[in-house]
Amino acid sequence: MKDNKFLYFGYLLIVGVIFYVLNYFAPLFSDDWHYNFIYGTNMPIRAFKDVLYSQYLHYFQMNGRFVPHFFVQTFDGMLGKGIFNVVNSVMFVVFIFLISYILRKEYKTFFASSSIALFFVFFLLPGFNHCFLWMSGACNYLWAAVFVLSFHLMLQRRISDESVYPFLFLYGIFCGWTNEAIVLGLGAGYFVYYVLNKNELNSSKLVLLSGFYIGLAFLVFSPGSIHRALVGEKISLGLMDTIHSLISALLAMGGIRLLPCLLLVMIGFYMYNKEEARSFIKSNILLFVAIIITFIFVLWTKHDSSQSRFGFEFFSLILILKIAAKFQLGRIIPVICNIAILIALPWVFHFSFQNYRDYQNCLSQITKNNNDLILTNSMKCPTFFERFIIRYTWPETWYCHSPYDKWISAHFYKQQLCFISERLYNKILKEPENYVSFNLQTIDPFYVRKVDDDVCNVKMILYPVNQKDIPFLLRPFANKFQQYSLNELEVNRYAIVSIDGTEYIFVNRHPLVDNRLKEIVIE
């Protein structure tokens, strides 16, 4: 490597400062409010013992991600968002550096690999906001990636001092006990690689890998994970439900970018030089297996969030960078990558600041207002720049009272906060006597109606299914799917909201049957 160390670390410092600004503007969101409390209770975290007790409950009731959630609750309940912003910025810089260090044999300079890696992360890696800026997401994905990258580098070293083996073993457990969407595929990749390359194994690698697989077992086979898989997620083994779930999961993969890029690049690489392409696959079998296993895992679990795809997209990124290094890119490509980021930054900062200002406005209403109705004014943001924004609540989706609003309420010692957009609030006041029904062409999240009596039951009455609206391949089995077979749907999530002394019922939209809604019956 021929870097000027002073200039390179200056570059990383600039990256860290930029990332810190974005982190500073990122609000607390979703799980961040939840993990401010001892899991499953209304007791706020006040001390280190509370974090450990909370994670004990979490491990047995929710999932096995002890390591990332330990950090989430330590910052969330004790150290605070301000310290997290600094530490997370350091972790992001370390993340970029470790990728470059792993690619040190492929690239002439750290600056080149870091610049190209940063470009892909900034513009293409799905869920930049939720994987890097969101406190709960960063600890689960960015930090987990840093831990496994450092583990991989440690694995490459030949360590003969047996006195450090206990520490290597514990470090292996620590890294394996992070996030199944990353380490499950990586564990499979290590297994295949070292079966094919037994001669590379030595005592220090066996110690590290033993710890890694034990940590992985703690993660995957936690009582909470098993219970959630068998009961909480209601996994069905029926043929039709399985087919439907797989189709839904595949459709949710529409947001992936780097894996399709890798496939196209590999096809072109193979057509250009078959022997070299086969050699590349063989030497990088670890990452290829990791991608396949992680993709299957995400598909099986039916997760459709952008952060759930982080694992196989992250592995794809490293492989793309490895292939790109085979072509003499020259000095101009890293410069272009950095210029592209600099051009985008003014808009990124602008929308991040606007979102932060709206968030501060909500916090001001919560602390100063006597009522529990919080008016939001979410700024409009071009779709591309949404990847850099953490929305503080869900005012413009089909949720009414989100499951996390109660944790925000508890944090501020409020009975029950209700977040609605100021635009929707004014629309309701304009037509207080009317049944306010918002169609699919609007962005309003609710069906709203004035109510005078207590509400006992809410049902959605549905129009009959139009056969033309059913995908052709599913028509023979339509009666097996609820969204096509139901004639009415009981609503179990709604809220009664008081606006200027008048009570309104807010009924959540239901995405599966919303286009068939005939009327809402309130009893």
C-alpha positions in Angstrom: 0.0 0.0 0.0 1.3 3.5 -0.9 -0.9 5.8 1.1 0.2 8.9 2.8 -0.9 7.9 6.3 -1.5 11.5 7.3 -3.8 12.3 4.4 -5.6 8.9 4.6 -6.4 9.3 8.3 -7.4 12.9 7.6 -9.8 11.5 5.0 -11.2 9.1 7.6 -11.6 12.0 10.0 -13.7 13.9 7.5 -15.8 10.8 6.9 -16.3 10.5 10.7 -17.3 14.1 11.0 -19.9 13.9 8.2 -21.3 10.7 9.7 -21.5 12.3 13.1 -23.6 15.2 11.8 -26.0 12.7 10.2 -26.1 10.7 13.5 -26.7 13.9 15.4 -29.7 14.7 13.3 -31.1 11.1 13.5 -33.9 11.0 16.1 -34.6 8.2 18.5 -37.0 5.8 16.8 -39.1 2.7 17.4 -37.0 0.2 19.5 -34.9 3.0 20.9 -37.9 4.1 23.0 -38.7 0.5 23.9 -35.1 -0.4 25.1 -35.1 2.5 27.4 -37.0 0.2 29.8 -36.2 -3.2 31.3 -37.6 -5.6 28.8 -41.3 -6.5 29.3 -41.7 -3.9 32.1 -42.4 -0.2 32.6 -39.3 0.2 34.7 -36.7 2.5 33.1 -33.1 1.4 33.0 -31.0 3.3 35.6 -28.0 1.1 36.2 -25.7 -1.5 34.7 -27.5 -4.3 36.6 -30.8 -3.2 34.9 -29.2 -3.8 31.5 -28.1 -7.3 32.4 -31.5 -8.2 34.0 -33.3 -6.8 30.9 -31.1 -8.8 28.6 -31.7 -11.9 30.7 -35.5 -11.4 30.2 -35.0 -10.5 26.5 -32.9 -13.7 25.9 -35.6 -15.9 27.3 -38.6 -14.1 25.8 -37.6 -12.3 22.6 -34.4 -13.4 20.8 -30.8 -14.3 21.4 -29.1 -11.1 20.3 -27.5 -10.5 23.6 -24.4 -8.6 22.4 -26.0 -5.9 20.2 -29.0 -5.3 22.5 -26.6 -5.1 25.5 -25.0 -2.1 23.7 -28.4 -0.6 22.7 -29.7 -0.7 26.3 -26.4 0.6 27.7 -26.6 3.7 25.5 -30.3 4.0 25.5 -30.8 3.7 29.3 -27.5 5.0 30.7 -25.0 6.7 28.5 -27.4 8.6 26.2 -27.8 9.5 22.6 -25.0 12.1 22.6 -22.3 9.6 23.6 -23.8 7.1 21.2 -23.4 9.5 18.3 -19.7 9.8 18.9 -19.0 6.1 19.4 -21.2 5.2 16.4 -19.3 7.6 14.2 -16.0 5.9 15.3 -17.6 2.5 14.5 -18.6 3.6 11.0 -15.0 4.8 10.3 -13.6 1.5 11.6 -16.1 -0.3 9.4 -14.8 1.5 6.3 -11.2 1.0 7.4 -11.6 -2.8 8.1 -13.2 -3.3 4.6 -10.1 -1.6 3.1 -7.8 -3.6 5.3 -9.3 -6.9 4.1 -8.9 -5.7 0.5 -5.3 -4.6 1.1 -3.9 -7.2 -1.3 -6.3 -6.2 -4.1 -6.0 -2.4 -4.0 -2.9 -0.3 -4.3 -4.0 2.2 -1.7 -6.4 2.3 1.3 -7.8 5.5 -0.1 -9.0 3.8 -3.3 -10.7 0.9 -1.6 -12.2 3.2 1.1 -13.5 5.7 -1.4 -15.2 3.0 -3.6 -16.6 1.2 -0.5 -18.0 4.4 0.9 -19.7 5.2 -2.4 -21.4 1.8 -2.4 -22.4 2.1 1.3 -23.6 5.6 0.9 -25.7 5.2 -2.3 -26.5 1.5 -2.8 -26.4 -0.6 0.4 -30.1 -0.9 1.4 -31.3 0.7 4.7 -28.4 3.2 5.2 -30.7 5.0 7.8 -31.7 1.9 9.7 -28.4 0.0 9.5 -26.1 2.9 10.3 -28.0 5.9 11.9 -30.8 4.3 13.9 -29.4 3.5 17.4 -31.0 0.0 17.6 -30.3 -0.8 14.0 -26.6 0.4 14.1 -25.8 -1.8 17.1 -27.4 -4.8 15.4 -25.9 -4.3 11.9 -23.1 -1.8 11.7 -21.5 -2.9 15.0 -22.1 -6.6 14.3 -20.4 -6.1 10.9 -17.4 -4.4 12.6 -17.1 -7.3 15.0 -17.2 -10.0 12.3 -14.7 -8.1 10.2 -12.3 -7.9 13.1 -12.9 -11.6 13.8 -12.1 -12.5 10.2 -8.9 -10.5 10.3 -8.0 -12.2 13.7 -8.6 -15.5 12.0 -6.0 -14.8 9.4 -3.2 -14.4 11.9 -1.1 -17.2 13.2 -1.1 -16.8 17.0 1.4 -19.2 18.7 1.1 -17.7 22.2 -1.2 -20.1 24.0 -1.7 -17.8 27.0 -4.0 -15.7 24.9 -6.2 -18.6 23.7 -8.8 -18.1 26.4 -9.2 -14.5 25.2 -9.5 -15.6 21.6 -12.1 -18.2 22.6 -14.2 -15.5 24.5 -13.8 -13.1 21.6 -15.1 -15.8 19.2 -18.2 -16.2 21.4 -18.7 -12.5 21.5 -18.5 -12.1 17.7 -20.7 -15.2 17.0 -23.3 -13.9 19.5 -24.3 -10.9 17.5 -26.9 -11.1 14.6 -28.1 -14.2 12.9 -28.7 -12.3 9.7 -24.9 -12.0 9.4 -23.2 -14.7 11.4 -25.4 -17.7 10.4 -24.3 -17.4 6.8 -20.8 -16.6 7.8 -20.6 -19.7 10.0 -21.7 -21.9 7.1 -19.1 -20.2 4.9 -16.3 -20.9 7.4 -17.4 -24.5 7.7 -17.3 -25.0 3.9 -14.1 -23.1 3.4 -12.1 -25.0 6.1 -13.5 -28.4 5.0 -12.0 -27.6 1.6 -8.8 -26.1 3.0 -8.0 -28.2 6.1 -4.3 -27.5 5.7 -4.9 -23.9 6.7 -6.4 -24.8 10.1 -4.2 -24.3 13.2 -4.7 -24.2 16.9 -5.5 -20.5 17.2 -8.0 -20.7 14.4 -9.7 -23.7 16.0 -10.0 -21.8 19.3 -11.5 -18.8 17.5 -13.9 -20.8 15.4 -15.0 -22.9 18.4 -15.9 -19.8 20.3 -17.6 -18.3 17.2 -19.9 -21.4 16.8 -20.7 -21.5 20.5 -21.7 -17.8 20.3 -23.8 -18.6 17.2 -25.5 -21.5 19.1 -26.3 -19.1 22.0 -27.8 -16.7 19.4 -29.9 -19.0 17.3 -31.1 -21.5 20.0 -32.1 -19.0 22.7 -35.4 -19.8 24.3 -36.8 -16.5 23.0 -35.8 -17.1 19.4 -37.3 -20.6 19.5 -40.5 -19.4 21.0 -40.8 -16.6 18.6 -40.2 -18.9 15.6 -42.7 -21.5 16.7 -45.4 -19.4 18.3 -44.9 -15.7 17.9 -44.4 -15.6 14.1 -47.2 -18.3 13.5 -45.3 -20.1 10.9 -47.6 -22.3 8.8 -46.5 -25.5 7.1 -49.5 -25.6 4.8 -48.6 -25.7 1.1 -50.7 -22.6 0.1 -49.5 -20.5 3.0 -45.9 -21.5 2.4 -46.2 -20.6 -1.3 -47.9 -17.3 -0.5 -45.2 -16.5 2.1 -42.4 -17.2 -0.3 -44.0 -15.1 -3.0 -44.4 -12.2 -0.5 -40.9 -12.6 0.7 -39.5 -12.6 -2.9 -41.5 -9.5 -3.8 -40.0 -7.8 -0.7 -36.6 -8.4 -2.1 -37.3 -5.7 -4.7 -35.1 -3.3 -2.8 -31.9 -5.2 -2.9 -29.2 -3.7 -5.1 -25.7 -5.2 -4.5 -26.6 -8.9 -4.9 -28.1 -8.3 -8.4 -25.1 -6.2 -9.2 -22.8 -9.1 -8.1 -24.7 -11.6 -10.2 -24.4 -9.4 -13.3 -20.7 -8.8 -12.6 -20.1 -12.5 -12.1 -21.9 -13.4 -15.3 -19.8 -10.9 -17.2 -16.6 -12.0 -15.4 -17.4 -15.7 -16.3 -18.0 -14.8 -20.0 -14.8 -12.8 -20.1 -12.5 -15.4 -18.4 -14.0 -18.7 -17.3 -10.9 -20.1 -15.6 -10.3 -16.9 -13.6 -13.9 -16.7 -12.6 -13.9 -20.3 -11.3 -10.7 -19.6 -9.5 -12.3 -16.5 -7.9 -15.3 -18.4 -6.8 -13.1 -21.1 -5.3 -10.9 -18.7 -3.4 -13.9 -16.7 -2.1 -16.2 -19.7 -1.4 -16.6 -18.5 2.2 -18.5 -15.3 1.0 -20.5 -17.0 -1.7 -21.8 -19.6 0.8 -22.5 -16.8 3.3 -24.6 -15.0 0.7 -26.6 -18.1 -0.2 -27.3 -19.1 3.4 -28.2 -15.6 4.5 -30.5 -15.1 1.5 -32.3 -18.3 2.3 -32.6 -17.4 6.0 -34.1 -14.0 5.2 -36.5 -15.6 2.7 -37.6 -18.2 5.2 -38.1 -15.7 8.0 -40.2 -13.5 5.6 -38.6 -10.3 6.9 -39.1 -7.5 4.5 -37.3 -4.6 6.2 -34.4 -3.0 4.5 -32.0 -3.9 7.3 -32.9 -7.6 7.1 -31.1 -7.7 3.8 -27.9 -6.2 5.2 -26.1 -9.5 5.6 -26.1 -10.8 2.0 -25.8 -7.2 0.6 -22.7 -6.6 2.9 -21.1 -9.8 1.7 -21.9 -8.9 -1.9 -20.3 -5.5 -1.4 -17.0 -7.1 -0.5 -17.1 -9.5 -3.5 -17.9 -6.6 -5.9 -15.0 -4.6 -4.5 -12.7 -7.7 -5.0 -13.8 -8.1 -8.6 -13.5 -4.4 -9.3 -9.9 -4.5 -8.2 -9.1 -6.9 -11.0 -9.7 -4.1 -13.5 -7.2 -1.3 -13.5 -9.6 1.5 -12.3 -6.9 4.1 -11.9 -6.9 7.1 -9.6 -9.9 8.8 -11.2 -12.6 6.4 -10.0 -12.0 6.9 -6.2 -12.0 10.7 -6.8 -15.3 10.5 -8.8 -16.8 8.4 -5.9 -15.9 11.1 -3.4 -17.1 13.9 -5.6 -20.5 12.2 -6.0 -20.9 11.9 -2.2 -19.9 15.6 -1.8 -22.4 16.7 -4.4 -25.2 14.8 -2.6 -24.3 16.0 0.9 -25.9 19.4 0.9 -29.3 17.8 0.1 -28.7 15.0 2.6 -27.8 17.5 5.4 -30.8 19.7 4.4 -33.4 17.0 4.7 -31.8 15.5 7.8 -31.9 18.9 9.5 -35.5 19.4 8.5 -36.5 16.1 9.9 -34.5 16.8 13.1 -36.3 20.1 13.5 -39.7 18.4 13.1 -38.6 15.9 15.7 -37.7 18.6 18.1 -41.0 20.3 17.5 -42.8 17.1 18.6 -40.6 16.8 21.7 -41.4 20.4 22.6 -45.2 19.7 22.3 -44.9 16.6 24.5 -43.1 18.5 27.3 -45.1 21.7 27.1 -48.7 20.7 26.1 -51.2 19.5 28.6 -53.0 17.3 26.1 -51.7 14.1 24.6 -52.4 14.9 20.9 -49.1 15.6 19.1 -49.2 17.2 15.7 -46.5 16.2 13.3 -45.4 18.1 10.3 -43.2 15.6 8.4 -41.3 17.3 5.6 -41.6 16.0 2.1 -38.5 14.3 0.9 -37.5 12.9 -2.5 -37.5 9.1 -2.4 -33.8 8.8 -2.9 -32.9 10.9 0.1 -35.3 8.9 2.4 -32.4 6.4 2.9 -30.6 9.1 5.0 -33.6 10.0 7.2 -34.9 8.4 10.4 -38.5 9.2 10.8 -39.4 9.7 14.4 -42.9 8.3 14.2 -45.3 6.9 11.6 -47.7 9.8 10.9 -47.9 9.1 7.1 -48.3 5.3 7.1 -51.3 3.1 7.8 -50.5 2.8 11.5 -52.7 4.7 14.0 -51.3 4.1 17.5 -48.0 2.3 16.8 -46.8 -0.3 19.3 -44.0 2.1 20.3 -46.1 5.2 21.0 -46.8 3.7 24.4 -43.0 3.6 25.2 -42.6 7.3 24.1 -45.6 8.0 26.4 -44.0 6.1 29.3 -40.7 7.9 28.8 -42.4 11.3 29.2 -44.8 10.0 31.9 -47.8 10.6 29.7 -51.0 8.4 29.7 -51.1 7.8 25.9 -49.6 10.1 23.2 -51.2 10.2 19.8 -49.3 11.4 16.8 -51.2 12.6 13.8 -50.1 15.0 11.0 -51.1 18.6 11.3 -52.6 18.4 7.8 -54.9 15.5 8.8 -55.8 17.3 12.0 -57.0 20.4 10.1 -58.8 18.3 7.6 -60.8 16.6 10.4 -61.6 20.0 12.0 -62.9 21.2 8.6 -65.5 18.4 8.4 -66.3 17.5 12.0 -69.7 16.1 11.3 -68.8 13.9 8.3 -67.6 10.4 8.0 -64.1 11.1 6.9 -62.9 8.2 4.7 -59.6 8.5 2.9 -59.1 6.5 -0.2 -55.9 4.8 -1.5 -55.0 7.8 -3.6 -54.3 9.9 -0.5 -51.4 9.4 1.9 -53.7 9.6 5.0 -53.1 6.6 7.2 -56.6 6.3 8.8 -60.3 5.9 8.4 -61.7 8.5 10.8 -65.2 8.9 12.2 -66.8 11.0 14.9 -68.2 8.8 17.7 -70.6 9.7 20.5 -70.9 6.4 22.4 -68.5 3.8 23.7 -67.1 1.5 21.0 -67.3 -2.3 21.6 -66.6 -3.7 18.2 -65.2 -2.5 14.8 -65.6 -4.5 11.6 -64.5 -3.9 8.0 -67.2 -5.0 5.5 -65.6 -6.0 2.2 -66.7 -5.9 -1.4 -66.6 -9.3 -3.2 -63.4 -10.1 -4.9 -63.0 -9.2 -8.5 -61.4 -12.2 -10.1 -59.4 -9.9 -12.4 -57.6 -8.5 -9.3 -56.2 -11.9 -8.4 -52.9 -12.8 -10.0 -53.5 -15.4 -12.7 -51.4 -18.1 -11.2 -53.2 -17.8 -7.8 -56.8 -17.9 -9.1 -57.2 -21.6 -8.7 -56.1 -21.3 -5.0 -57.7 -18.0 -4.2 -60.0 -19.4 -1.6 -57.0 -20.5 0.4 -55.8 -16.9 0.9 -57.5 -14.7 3.5 -57.2 -11.5 1.5 -59.4 -13.1 -1.2 -61.7 -15.3 0.9 -62.7 -12.9 3.7 -66.1 -11.1 3.5 -65.5 -9.1 6.7 -62.6 -8.4 9.0 -62.7 -7.7 12.7 -60.5 -4.7 13.6 -58.5 -5.1 16.8 -56.4 -2.0 16.5 -58.1 1.3 16.6 -57.9 4.4 18.8 -60.3 6.9 20.3 -58.8 10.4 20.0 -60.2 13.6 21.5 -59.8 16.6 19.2 -61.1 19.9 20.5 -63.5 18.1 22.9 -64.9 15.8 20.2 -64.1 12.1 20.1 -63.1 10.4 16.9 -62.3 6.8 16.2 -59.1 6.2 14.2 -59.1 2.9 12.4 -56.0 1.5 10.9 -55.9 0.7 7.3 -55.3 -3.0 6.5 -53.1 -3.4 3.5 -54.4 -6.8 2.5 -58.0 -5.8 2.1 -57.9 -2.0 1.9 -58.8 -1.9 -1.8 -62.0 -4.0 -1.1 -63.3 -1.9 1.8 -67.0 -1.2 1.5 -67.8 0.3 4.9 -66.7 0.2 8.5 -69.2 -0.9 11.1 -68.8 0.5 14.6 -70.8 -1.0 17.4 
